[in-house]
Amino acid sequence: MKICVYPGSFDPVTNGHIDVIQRAARMFDKVIVAVVANPNKQPAFTLEDRAAFLKRVLSDMDNVEVDSFSGLLIDYMHVKKASVIIRGLRAVSDFEHEFQMALMNKKLDDNIETIFMMTNGQYSYLSSSMVKEVAGLGGCIKGLVPDEILTEVVRALRKKGE
Ligand code: PNS
């Protein structure tokens, strides 16, 4: 069984992430969407909320599982017996950091591959940070995050922006 892991902060999940997950689910037997507890970042949503949003949105996808972890991604890959890391690429600006992470992961385990998926052009400008900024300042984020979580995300971010 070919298992891939799509790791990220998902703070919050955007329609760009969902697009990558749907495409990965067509290529792999199982996609594990792994919400990462990153001690270097101050997320707007708790790990539990981020995972709950993903679970709600992805509940009808049979070969997609939502999980979370802390620590090294490579260790998590071993626990899950996964061989491929999926990452989305939007613009050239993403490239340097993604390149660094992919090579570091390859150094840690040469048998694990990182596969990059080009973002759908429609979402090339979209990021969780942008969503947080726009919603926090009262702007409309409809169409940027899944409809199932829109109200909750807007409410939480507006409160933070006040
Ligand atoms: O959505 P993000 O914040 O761009 O995701 C970054 C993430 C979570 C994939 C990356 O920070 C990560 O893999 N963290 C786990 C810790 C780790 O393994 N670090 C060393 C390899 S880069």
Backbone and ligand atoms as CSV (ligand in chain L), in Angstrom:
chain,resi,resn,atom,element,x,y,z
A,1,MET,N,N,0.858,-1.205,0.000
A,1,MET,CA,C,0.000,0.000,0.000
A,1,MET,C,C,0.888,1.249,0.000
A,2,LYS,N,N,0.639,2.155,-0.932
A,2,LYS,CA,C,1.452,3.368,-1.041
A,2,LYS,C,C,0.823,4.456,-0.154
A,3,ILE,N,N,1.573,4.824,0.891
A,3,ILE,CA,C,1.044,5.815,1.842
A,3,ILE,C,C,1.858,7.096,1.746
A,4,CYS,N,N,1.183,8.238,1.662
A,4,CYS,CA,C,1.900,9.513,1.708
A,4,CYS,C,C,1.411,10.329,2.908
A,5,VAL,N,N,2.278,11.223,3.344
A,5,VAL,CA,C,1.925,12.133,4.438
A,5,VAL,C,C,1.972,13.555,3.897
A,6,TYR,N,N,0.927,14.309,4.170
A,6,TYR,CA,C,0.898,15.730,3.806
A,6,TYR,C,C,0.976,16.511,5.125
A,7,PRO,N,N,2.177,16.934,5.503
A,7,PRO,CA,C,2.330,17.615,6.796
A,7,PRO,C,C,2.171,19.122,6.654
A,8,GLY,N,N,1.757,19.767,7.719
A,8,GLY,CA,C,1.682,21.226,7.663
A,8,GLY,C,C,1.094,21.794,8.929
A,9,SER,N,N,1.084,23.115,9.000
A,9,SER,CA,C,0.499,23.787,10.157
A,9,SER,C,C,-1.020,23.867,10.030
A,10,PHE,N,N,-1.511,24.045,8.814
A,10,PHE,CA,C,-2.955,24.139,8.554
A,10,PHE,C,C,-3.642,25.086,9.547
A,11,ASP,N,N,-3.145,26.298,9.596
A,11,ASP,CA,C,-3.588,27.264,10.631
A,11,ASP,C,C,-4.265,28.486,9.996
A,12,PRO,N,N,-5.440,28.370,9.434
A,12,PRO,CA,C,-6.279,27.191,9.276
A,12,PRO,C,C,-6.099,26.589,7.884
A,13,VAL,N,N,-6.754,25.411,7.685
A,13,VAL,CA,C,-6.739,24.792,6.361
A,13,VAL,C,C,-7.399,25.742,5.355
A,14,THR,N,N,-6.820,25.794,4.145
A,14,THR,CA,C,-7.393,26.645,3.088
A,14,THR,C,C,-7.864,25.756,1.936
A,15,ASN,N,N,-8.538,26.375,0.985
A,15,ASN,CA,C,-8.970,25.607,-0.190
A,15,ASN,C,C,-7.768,25.172,-1.034
A,16,GLY,N,N,-6.662,25.875,-0.903
A,16,GLY,CA,C,-5.434,25.455,-1.595
A,16,GLY,C,C,-4.950,24.124,-1.037
A,17,HIS,N,N,-4.983,23.971,0.296
A,17,HIS,CA,C,-4.602,22.687,0.920
A,17,HIS,C,C,-5.549,21.576,0.447
A,18,ILE,N,N,-6.836,21.884,0.461
A,18,ILE,CA,C,-7.832,20.855,0.094
A,18,ILE,C,C,-7.600,20.373,-1.338
A,19,ASP,N,N,-7.273,21.306,-2.213
A,19,ASP,CA,C,-6.999,20.941,-3.600
A,19,ASP,C,C,-5.827,19.953,-3.688
A,20,VAL,N,N,-4.772,20.225,-2.917
A,20,VAL,CA,C,-3.600,19.330,-2.919
A,20,VAL,C,C,-4.000,17.953,-2.369
A,21,ILE,N,N,-4.780,17.939,-1.295
A,21,ILE,CA,C,-5.196,16.664,-0.679
A,21,ILE,C,C,-6.033,15.841,-1.665
A,22,GLN,N,N,-6.970,16.500,-2.354
A,22,GLN,CA,C,-7.819,15.762,-3.301
A,22,GLN,C,C,-6.990,15.162,-4.431
A,23,ARG,N,N,-6.002,15.905,-4.883
A,23,ARG,CA,C,-5.160,15.386,-5.975
A,23,ARG,C,C,-4.269,14.247,-5.479
A,24,ALA,N,N,-3.739,14.401,-4.252
A,24,ALA,CA,C,-2.881,13.337,-3.693
A,24,ALA,C,C,-3.701,12.062,-3.466
A,25,ALA,N,N,-4.958,12.223,-3.078
A,25,ALA,CA,C,-5.812,11.061,-2.796
A,25,ALA,C,C,-6.089,10.245,-4.058
A,26,ARG,N,N,-5.938,10.878,-5.218
A,26,ARG,CA,C,-6.121,10.137,-6.481
A,26,ARG,C,C,-4.845,9.372,-6.859
A,27,MET,N,N,-3.725,9.766,-6.245
A,27,MET,CA,C,-2.443,9.146,-6.626
A,27,MET,C,C,-1.959,8.099,-5.634
A,28,PHE,N,N,-2.445,8.166,-4.390
A,28,PHE,CA,C,-1.942,7.258,-3.347
A,28,PHE,C,C,-3.088,6.434,-2.764
A,29,ASP,N,N,-2.715,5.260,-2.205
A,29,ASP,CA,C,-3.741,4.429,-1.563
A,29,ASP,C,C,-4.267,5.124,-0.317
A,30,LYS,N,N,-3.346,5.800,0.379
A,30,LYS,CA,C,-3.765,6.472,1.616
A,30,LYS,C,C,-3.008,7.791,1.765
A,31,VAL,N,N,-3.723,8.844,2.150
A,31,VAL,CA,C,-3.097,10.143,2.416
A,31,VAL,C,C,-3.311,10.450,3.901
A,32,ILE,N,N,-2.218,10.673,4.607
A,32,ILE,CA,C,-2.337,11.079,6.014
A,32,ILE,C,C,-2.049,12.574,6.074
A,33,VAL,N,N,-3.061,13.339,6.438
A,33,VAL,CA,C,-2.884,14.781,6.588
A,33,VAL,C,C,-2.462,14.997,8.040
A,34,ALA,N,N,-1.224,15.430,8.220
A,34,ALA,CA,C,-0.652,15.479,9.567
A,34,ALA,C,C,-0.461,16.922,10.029
A,35,VAL,N,N,-1.213,17.293,11.036
A,35,VAL,CA,C,-1.102,18.642,11.591
A,35,VAL,C,C,0.079,18.646,12.561
A,36,VAL,N,N,0.982,19.577,12.338
A,36,VAL,CA,C,2.224,19.570,13.103
A,36,VAL,C,C,2.188,20.597,14.234
A,37,ALA,N,N,2.591,20.132,15.407
A,37,ALA,CA,C,2.734,21.039,16.547
A,37,ALA,C,C,4.133,21.627,16.432
A,38,ASN,N,N,4.212,22.836,15.891
A,38,ASN,CA,C,5.526,23.448,15.653
A,38,ASN,C,C,5.854,24.434,16.777
A,39,PRO,N,N,6.844,24.100,17.626
A,39,PRO,CA,C,7.147,24.962,18.776
A,39,PRO,C,C,7.667,26.344,18.368
A,40,ASN,N,N,8.096,26.494,17.091
A,40,ASN,CA,C,8.619,27.795,16.635
A,40,ASN,C,C,7.524,28.743,16.148
A,41,LYS,N,N,6.298,28.245,16.065
A,41,LYS,CA,C,5.221,29.098,15.555
A,41,LYS,C,C,4.170,29.319,16.625
A,42,GLN,N,N,3.545,30.481,16.576
A,42,GLN,CA,C,2.437,30.808,17.476
A,42,GLN,C,C,1.152,30.698,16.674
A,43,PRO,N,N,0.504,29.539,16.657
A,43,PRO,CA,C,-0.664,29.399,15.791
A,43,PRO,C,C,-1.879,30.169,16.310
A,44,ALA,N,N,-2.782,30.515,15.391
A,44,ALA,CA,C,-4.022,31.194,15.778
A,44,ALA,C,C,-5.009,30.180,16.347
A,45,PHE,N,N,-4.935,28.942,15.850
A,45,PHE,CA,C,-5.850,27.891,16.292
A,45,PHE,C,C,-5.058,26.786,16.994
A,46,THR,N,N,-5.689,26.160,17.974
A,46,THR,CA,C,-5.002,25.078,18.687
A,46,THR,C,C,-4.822,23.882,17.739
A,47,LEU,N,N,-3.935,22.998,18.120
A,47,LEU,CA,C,-3.696,21.789,17.331
A,47,LEU,C,C,-5.010,21.008,17.159
A,48,GLU,N,N,-5.773,20.941,18.243
A,48,GLU,CA,C,-7.032,20.192,18.221
A,48,GLU,C,C,-8.023,20.826,17.250
A,49,ASP,N,N,-8.116,22.159,17.279
A,49,ASP,CA,C,-9.050,22.854,16.374
A,49,ASP,C,C,-8.644,22.672,14.918
A,50,ARG,N,N,-7.335,22.772,14.669
A,50,ARG,CA,C,-6.852,22.641,13.292
A,50,ARG,C,C,-7.164,21.251,12.744
A,51,ALA,N,N,-6.957,20.243,13.601
A,51,ALA,CA,C,-7.240,18.862,13.171
A,51,ALA,C,C,-8.754,18.657,13.016
A,52,ALA,N,N,-9.526,19.256,13.918
A,52,ALA,CA,C,-10.989,19.098,13.850
A,52,ALA,C,C,-11.542,19.738,12.573
A,53,PHE,N,N,-11.014,20.891,12.189
A,53,PHE,CA,C,-11.453,21.531,10.932
A,53,PHE,C,C,-11.194,20.594,9.758
A,54,LEU,N,N,-9.991,20.027,9.727
A,54,LEU,CA,C,-9.636,19.135,8.614
A,54,LEU,C,C,-10.541,17.904,8.596
A,55,LYS,N,N,-10.791,17.346,9.779
A,55,LYS,CA,C,-11.632,16.141,9.851
A,55,LYS,C,C,-13.021,16.436,9.318
A,56,ARG,N,N,-13.549,17.601,9.677
A,56,ARG,CA,C,-14.894,17.963,9.240
A,56,ARG,C,C,-14.946,18.065,7.708
A,57,VAL,N,N,-13.950,18.717,7.150
A,57,VAL,CA,C,-13.964,18.979,5.711
A,57,VAL,C,C,-13.675,17.712,4.894
A,58,LEU,N,N,-12.866,16.810,5.464
A,58,LEU,CA,C,-12.407,15.651,4.689
A,58,LEU,C,C,-13.156,14.366,5.035
A,59,SER,N,N,-14.245,14.490,5.808
A,59,SER,CA,C,-14.922,13.299,6.342
A,59,SER,C,C,-15.420,12.354,5.245
A,60,ASP,N,N,-15.686,12.867,4.049
A,60,ASP,CA,C,-16.225,11.975,3.005
A,60,ASP,C,C,-15.132,11.368,2.119
A,61,MET,N,N,-13.883,11.592,2.460
A,61,MET,CA,C,-12.807,11.013,1.631
A,61,MET,C,C,-12.260,9.758,2.308
A,62,ASP,N,N,-12.588,8.610,1.728
A,62,ASP,CA,C,-12.304,7.325,2.378
A,62,ASP,C,C,-10.820,7.040,2.598
A,63,ASN,N,N,-9.968,7.491,1.692
A,63,ASN,CA,C,-8.540,7.154,1.836
A,63,ASN,C,C,-7.727,8.308,2.426
A,64,VAL,N,N,-8.413,9.218,3.093
A,64,VAL,CA,C,-7.709,10.344,3.739
A,64,VAL,C,C,-7.933,10.272,5.247
A,65,GLU,N,N,-6.799,10.342,5.972
A,65,GLU,CA,C,-6.872,10.284,7.443
A,65,GLU,C,C,-6.262,11.578,7.984
A,66,VAL,N,N,-6.833,12.101,9.053
A,66,VAL,CA,C,-6.272,13.311,9.672
A,66,VAL,C,C,-5.637,12.912,10.998
A,67,ASP,N,N,-4.424,13.397,11.216
A,67,ASP,CA,C,-3.703,13.045,12.441
A,67,ASP,C,C,-2.877,14.266,12.860
A,68,SER,N,N,-2.184,14.160,13.958
A,68,SER,CA,C,-1.275,15.247,14.354
A,68,SER,C,C,-0.054,14.635,15.022
A,69,PHE,N,N,1.027,15.388,15.027
A,69,PHE,CA,C,2.234,14.884,15.701
A,69,PHE,C,C,3.124,16.052,16.107
A,70,SER,N,N,4.047,15.737,17.023
A,70,SER,CA,C,5.101,16.697,17.334
A,70,SER,C,C,6.410,15.943,17.147
A,71,GLY,N,N,7.490,16.673,16.948
A,71,GLY,CA,C,8.779,16.008,16.736
A,71,GLY,C,C,9.138,15.984,15.271
A,72,LEU,N,N,10.056,15.097,14.925
A,72,LEU,CA,C,10.578,15.043,13.563
A,72,LEU,C,C,9.609,14.357,12.606
A,73,LEU,N,N,9.443,14.981,11.455
A,73,LEU,CA,C,8.577,14.407,10.424
A,73,LEU,C,C,9.071,13.019,9.994
A,74,ILE,N,N,10.384,12.872,9.889
A,74,ILE,CA,C,10.926,11.595,9.427
A,74,ILE,C,C,10.584,10.467,10.418
A,75,ASP,N,N,10.632,10.774,11.708
A,75,ASP,CA,C,10.258,9.754,12.703
A,75,ASP,C,C,8.786,9.370,12.540
A,76,TYR,N,N,7.966,10.392,12.292
A,76,TYR,CA,C,6.533,10.157,12.102
A,76,TYR,C,C,6.295,9.293,10.845
A,77,MET,N,N,7.056,9.566,9.795
A,77,MET,CA,C,6.932,8.787,8.553
A,77,MET,C,C,7.198,7.308,8.842
A,78,HIS,N,N,8.196,7.049,9.669
A,78,HIS,CA,C,8.535,5.651,9.993
A,78,HIS,C,C,7.393,4.994,10.766
A,79,VAL,N,N,6.865,5.714,11.746
A,79,VAL,CA,C,5.766,5.157,12.551
A,79,VAL,C,C,4.586,4.796,11.648
A,80,LYS,N,N,4.318,5.662,10.679
A,80,LYS,CA,C,3.149,5.465,9.799
A,80,LYS,C,C,3.454,4.582,8.585
A,81,LYS,N,N,4.710,4.122,8.470
A,81,LYS,CA,C,5.138,3.316,7.313
A,81,LYS,C,C,4.814,4.020,5.991
A,82,ALA,N,N,5.071,5.313,5.969
A,82,ALA,CA,C,4.802,6.122,4.769
A,82,ALA,C,C,6.118,6.400,4.060
A,83,SER,N,N,6.078,6.460,2.727
A,83,SER,CA,C,7.329,6.620,1.977
A,83,SER,C,C,7.422,7.953,1.228
A,84,VAL,N,N,6.321,8.693,1.179
A,84,VAL,CA,C,6.318,9.938,0.403
A,84,VAL,C,C,5.750,11.092,1.232
A,85,ILE,N,N,6.477,12.212,1.176
A,85,ILE,CA,C,5.999,13.458,1.805
A,85,ILE,C,C,5.432,14.313,0.673
A,86,ILE,N,N,4.238,14.815,0.858
A,86,ILE,CA,C,3.629,15.706,-0.148
A,86,ILE,C,C,3.726,17.138,0.365
A,87,ARG,N,N,4.167,18.031,-0.514
A,87,ARG,CA,C,4.136,19.456,-0.187
A,87,ARG,C,C,3.593,20.216,-1.395
A,88,GLY,N,N,2.871,21.274,-1.131
A,88,GLY,CA,C,2.355,22.107,-2.218
A,88,GLY,C,C,3.340,23.238,-2.487
A,89,LEU,N,N,3.462,23.600,-3.753
A,89,LEU,CA,C,4.330,24.736,-4.118
A,89,LEU,C,C,3.475,25.780,-4.806
A,90,ARG,N,N,3.558,27.011,-4.316
A,90,ARG,CA,C,2.772,28.069,-4.955
A,90,ARG,C,C,3.646,28.885,-5.903
A,91,ALA,N,N,4.601,29.574,-5.346
A,91,ALA,CA,C,5.398,30.468,-6.182
A,91,ALA,C,C,6.876,30.198,-5.915
A,92,VAL,N,N,7.714,30.899,-6.666
A,92,VAL,CA,C,9.166,30.742,-6.506
A,92,VAL,C,C,9.565,31.036,-5.064
A,93,SER,N,N,8.838,31.949,-4.432
A,93,SER,CA,C,9.172,32.331,-3.058
A,93,SER,C,C,9.076,31.158,-2.088
A,94,ASP,N,N,8.263,30.155,-2.399
A,94,ASP,CA,C,8.164,28.963,-1.541
A,94,ASP,C,C,9.393,28.078,-1.693
A,95,PHE,N,N,10.028,28.201,-2.841
A,95,PHE,CA,C,10.969,27.163,-3.258
A,95,PHE,C,C,12.154,26.956,-2.321
A,96,GLU,N,N,12.786,28.051,-1.908
A,96,GLU,CA,C,14.026,27.915,-1.141
A,96,GLU,C,C,13.820,27.131,0.161
A,97,HIS,N,N,12.796,27.517,0.897
A,97,HIS,CA,C,12.520,26.844,2.163
A,97,HIS,C,C,12.117,25.381,1.937
A,98,GLU,N,N,11.297,25.161,0.924
A,98,GLU,CA,C,10.851,23.791,0.633
A,98,GLU,C,C,12.033,22.911,0.198
A,99,PHE,N,N,12.920,23.493,-0.576
A,99,PHE,CA,C,14.107,22.793,-1.057
A,99,PHE,C,C,14.967,22.369,0.138
A,100,GLN,N,N,15.140,23.323,1.066
A,100,GLN,CA,C,15.927,23.060,2.275
A,100,GLN,C,C,15.307,21.919,3.096
A,101,MET,N,N,13.989,21.985,3.285
A,101,MET,CA,C,13.320,20.951,4.083
A,101,MET,C,C,13.416,19.586,3.396
A,102,ALA,N,N,13.201,19.581,2.077
A,102,ALA,CA,C,13.233,18.306,1.339
A,102,ALA,C,C,14.624,17.678,1.431
A,103,LEU,N,N,15.652,18.508,1.299
A,103,LEU,CA,C,17.018,17.954,1.347
A,103,LEU,C,C,17.383,17.500,2.750
A,104,MET,N,N,16.920,18.234,3.754
A,104,MET,CA,C,17.179,17.815,5.135
A,104,MET,C,C,16.489,16.480,5.411
A,105,ASN,N,N,15.255,16.351,4.958
A,105,ASN,CA,C,14.544,15.088,5.173
A,105,ASN,C,C,15.217,13.949,4.410
A,106,LYS,N,N,15.743,14.260,3.251
A,106,LYS,CA,C,16.435,13.230,2.457
A,106,LYS,C,C,17.723,12.800,3.153
A,107,LYS,N,N,18.387,13.768,3.783
A,107,LYS,CA,C,19.608,13.436,4.529
A,107,LYS,C,C,19.273,12.523,5.718
A,108,LEU,N,N,18.125,12.800,6.339
A,108,LEU,CA,C,17.743,11.998,7.511
A,108,LEU,C,C,17.308,10.592,7.109
A,109,ASP,N,N,16.674,10.479,5.945
A,109,ASP,CA,C,16.307,9.153,5.437
A,109,ASP,C,C,16.212,9.215,3.918
A,110,ASP,N,N,17.189,8.620,3.292
A,110,ASP,CA,C,17.305,8.657,1.833
A,110,ASP,C,C,16.176,7.900,1.120
A,111,ASN,N,N,15.465,7.052,1.868
A,111,ASN,CA,C,14.403,6.258,1.226
A,111,ASN,C,C,13.074,6.996,1.161
A,112,ILE,N,N,13.025,8.141,1.812
A,112,ILE,CA,C,11.754,8.884,1.807
A,112,ILE,C,C,11.846,10.037,0.807
A,113,GLU,N,N,10.886,10.077,-0.088
A,113,GLU,CA,C,10.881,11.100,-1.136
A,113,GLU,C,C,9.903,12.220,-0.797
A,114,THR,N,N,10.270,13.440,-1.184
A,114,THR,CA,C,9.306,14.543,-1.103
A,114,THR,C,C,8.792,14.799,-2.519
A,115,ILE,N,N,7.495,14.822,-2.670
A,115,ILE,CA,C,6.897,15.143,-3.972
A,115,ILE,C,C,6.172,16.478,-3.843
A,116,PHE,N,N,6.484,17.378,-4.756
A,116,PHE,CA,C,5.850,18.705,-4.743
A,116,PHE,C,C,4.713,18.743,-5.746
A,117,MET,N,N,3.602,19.295,-5.308
A,117,MET,CA,C,2.484,19.478,-6.234
A,117,MET,C,C,2.307,20.965,-6.473
A,118,MET,N,N,2.300,21.342,-7.752
A,118,MET,CA,C,2.072,22.754,-8.069
A,118,MET,C,C,0.653,23.098,-7.656
A,119,THR,N,N,0.519,24.246,-7.025
A,119,THR,CA,C,-0.807,24.675,-6.614
A,119,THR,C,C,-1.685,24.881,-7.846
A,120,ASN,N,N,-2.961,24.720,-7.650
A,120,ASN,CA,C,-3.928,25.091,-8.671
A,120,ASN,C,C,-3.785,26.617,-8.850
A,121,GLY,N,N,-3.667,27.087,-10.080
A,121,GLY,CA,C,-3.439,28.511,-10.354
A,121,GLY,C,C,-4.394,29.435,-9.608
A,122,GLN,N,N,-5.595,28.921,-9.432
A,122,GLN,CA,C,-6.656,29.665,-8.739
A,122,GLN,C,C,-6.258,30.033,-7.296
A,123,TYR,N,N,-5.362,29.212,-6.707
A,123,TYR,CA,C,-4.999,29.421,-5.305
A,123,TYR,C,C,-3.541,29.851,-5.122
A,124,SER,N,N,-2.900,30.311,-6.183
A,124,SER,CA,C,-1.461,30.576,-6.101
A,124,SER,C,C,-1.122,31.712,-5.131
A,125,TYR,N,N,-2.088,32.574,-4.845
A,125,TYR,CA,C,-1.841,33.713,-3.958
A,125,TYR,C,C,-2.290,33.412,-2.520
A,126,LEU,N,N,-2.854,32.234,-2.333
A,126,LEU,CA,C,-3.549,31.942,-1.075
A,126,LEU,C,C,-2.624,31.308,-0.040
A,127,SER,N,N,-2.682,31.804,1.192
A,127,SER,CA,C,-1.936,31.190,2.295
A,127,SER,C,C,-2.751,31.342,3.570
A,128,SER,N,N,-2.443,30.490,4.541
A,128,SER,CA,C,-3.146,30.595,5.826
A,128,SER,C,C,-2.863,31.959,6.461
A,129,SER,N,N,-1.636,32.465,6.305
A,129,SER,CA,C,-1.290,33.763,6.910
A,129,SER,C,C,-2.150,34.876,6.316
A,130,MET,N,N,-2.333,34.827,4.998
A,130,MET,CA,C,-3.140,35.850,4.335
A,130,MET,C,C,-4.600,35.779,4.804
A,131,VAL,N,N,-5.090,34.552,4.930
A,131,VAL,CA,C,-6.462,34.339,5.401
A,131,VAL,C,C,-6.626,34.953,6.790
A,132,LYS,N,N,-5.636,34.721,7.659
A,132,LYS,CA,C,-5.716,35.232,9.035
A,132,LYS,C,C,-5.702,36.756,9.038
A,133,GLU,N,N,-4.837,37.324,8.205
A,133,GLU,CA,C,-4.734,38.792,8.177
A,133,GLU,C,C,-6.030,39.421,7.662
A,134,VAL,N,N,-6.514,38.890,6.532
A,134,VAL,CA,C,-7.711,39.484,5.916
A,134,VAL,C,C,-8.922,39.334,6.847
A,135,ALA,N,N,-9.132,38.121,7.370
A,135,ALA,CA,C,-10.295,37.896,8.237
A,135,ALA,C,C,-10.166,38.698,9.530
A,136,GLY,N,N,-8.969,38.786,10.060
A,136,GLY,CA,C,-8.749,39.541,11.307
A,136,GLY,C,C,-9.068,41.019,11.151
A,137,LEU,N,N,-8.922,41.507,9.910
A,137,LEU,CA,C,-9.196,42.924,9.649
A,137,LEU,C,C,-10.592,43.137,9.056
A,138,GLY,N,N,-11.408,42.071,9.091
A,138,GLY,CA,C,-12.804,42.220,8.671
A,138,GLY,C,C,-13.066,41.967,7.200
A,139,GLY,N,N,-12.062,41.471,6.456
A,139,GLY,CA,C,-12.273,41.199,5.028
A,139,GLY,C,C,-12.959,39.865,4.798
A,140,CYS,N,N,-13.442,39.677,3.574
A,140,CYS,CA,C,-14.202,38.465,3.238
A,140,CYS,C,C,-13.259,37.336,2.813
A,141,ILE,N,N,-13.394,36.171,3.453
A,141,ILE,CA,C,-12.537,35.028,3.083
A,141,ILE,C,C,-13.367,33.883,2.491
A,142,LYS,N,N,-14.575,34.210,2.049
A,142,LYS,CA,C,-15.406,33.168,1.417
A,142,LYS,C,C,-14.708,32.693,0.136
A,143,GLY,N,N,-14.674,31.391,-0.060
A,143,GLY,CA,C,-13.997,30.832,-1.234
A,143,GLY,C,C,-12.521,30.548,-0.980
A,144,LEU,N,N,-12.015,31.038,0.144
A,144,LEU,CA,C,-10.591,30.820,0.458
A,144,LEU,C,C,-10.400,29.676,1.450
A,145,VAL,N,N,-11.397,29.531,2.339
A,145,VAL,CA,C,-11.378,28.375,3.247
A,145,VAL,C,C,-12.649,27.571,2.968
A,146,PRO,N,N,-12.657,26.264,3.298
A,146,PRO,CA,C,-13.848,25.465,3.007
A,146,PRO,C,C,-15.099,26.037,3.683
A,147,ASP,N,N,-16.233,25.955,2.987
A,147,ASP,CA,C,-17.495,26.508,3.506
A,147,ASP,C,C,-17.871,25.920,4.867
A,148,GLU,N,N,-17.533,24.634,5.070
A,148,GLU,CA,C,-17.914,23.951,6.323
A,148,GLU,C,C,-17.309,24.601,7.564
A,149,ILE,N,N,-16.205,25.325,7.399
A,149,ILE,CA,C,-15.551,25.903,8.578
A,149,ILE,C,C,-15.531,27.432,8.534
A,150,LEU,N,N,-16.113,27.994,7.467
A,150,LEU,CA,C,-16.006,29.442,7.245
A,150,LEU,C,C,-16.481,30.277,8.451
A,151,THR,N,N,-17.688,29.988,8.917
A,151,THR,CA,C,-18.262,30.812,9.987
A,151,THR,C,C,-17.393,30.771,11.237
A,152,GLU,N,N,-16.973,29.562,11.593
A,152,GLU,CA,C,-16.172,29.401,12.810
A,152,GLU,C,C,-14.809,30.101,12.693
A,153,VAL,N,N,-14.202,29.959,11.528
A,153,VAL,CA,C,-12.883,30.578,11.312
A,153,VAL,C,C,-13.012,32.098,11.357
A,154,VAL,N,N,-14.022,32.625,10.680
A,154,VAL,CA,C,-14.221,34.084,10.647
A,154,VAL,C,C,-14.457,34.606,12.064
A,155,ARG,N,N,-15.321,33.915,12.794
A,155,ARG,CA,C,-15.654,34.370,14.163
A,155,ARG,C,C,-14.390,34.412,15.031
A,156,ALA,N,N,-13.613,33.347,14.969
A,156,ALA,CA,C,-12.410,33.277,15.814
A,156,ALA,C,C,-11.383,34.333,15.409
A,157,LEU,N,N,-11.203,34.526,14.115
A,157,LEU,CA,C,-10.166,35.470,13.666
A,157,LEU,C,C,-10.582,36.917,13.884
A,158,ARG,N,N,-11.873,37.191,13.715
A,158,ARG,CA,C,-12.349,38.578,13.961
A,158,ARG,C,C,-12.136,38.947,15.437
A,159,LYS,N,N,-12.418,37.954,16.305
A,159,LYS,CA,C,-12.259,38.191,17.741
A,159,LYS,C,C,-10.810,38.529,18.048
A,160,LYS,N,N,-9.903,37.769,17.414
A,160,LYS,CA,C,-8.468,38.030,17.621
A,160,LYS,C,C,-8.058,39.389,17.088
A,161,GLY,N,N,-8.692,39.802,15.980
A,161,GLY,CA,C,-8.328,41.060,15.326
A,161,GLY,C,C,-8.870,42.293,16.060
A,162,GLU,N,N,-9.809,42.069,17.002
A,162,GLU,CA,C,-10.431,43.222,17.688
A,162,GLU,C,C,-9.458,43.898,18.659
L,1,PNS,O1,O,2.580,24.392,6.881
L,1,PNS,P1,P,4.022,24.651,7.213
L,1,PNS,O2,O,4.136,25.441,8.500
L,1,PNS,O3,O,4.774,25.269,6.077
L,1,PNS,O4,O,4.689,23.198,7.476
L,1,PNS,C1,C,6.049,23.060,7.842
L,1,PNS,C2,C,6.288,21.642,8.391
L,1,PNS,C3,C,5.342,21.374,9.526
L,1,PNS,C4,C,6.055,20.624,7.294
L,1,PNS,C5,C,7.768,21.521,8.884
L,1,PNS,O5,O,8.024,22.536,9.788
L,1,PNS,C6,C,8.056,20.168,9.540
L,1,PNS,O6,O,8.171,19.171,8.877
L,1,PNS,N1,N,8.148,20.153,10.890
L,1,PNS,C7,C,8.440,18.936,11.632
L,1,PNS,C8,C,9.841,19.025,12.277
L,1,PNS,C9,C,10.923,18.485,11.358
L,1,PNS,O7,O,10.897,17.337,10.966
L,1,PNS,N2,N,11.908,19.338,11.024
L,1,PNS,C10,C,13.082,18.971,10.253
L,1,PNS,C11,C,12.847,18.768,8.782
L,1,PNS,S1,S,12.406,20.219,7.930
